[in-house]
């Protein structure tokens, strides 16, 4: 009798894990469908380009103190 109970508990645990993994996969698929072309999430292990520069500068370059003085002495 004990053997039947142990086997039944093991089978129930396996079924519970299968259902849990199925739910996690469905949640992951929904997340992918919602953001198909988004940037990788931070901490996901993927490297992004940290030094990526915009195509056009948003502000004109600011002259440093040294460059500004050199231009005024001509």
ABEGO torsion letter per residue (X at the ends): XAAAAAAAAAAAAAAAAAAAAAAAAAAAAAAAAABAABBBBBGAGBBBBAABBBABBABBBBBBAAAAAAAAAX
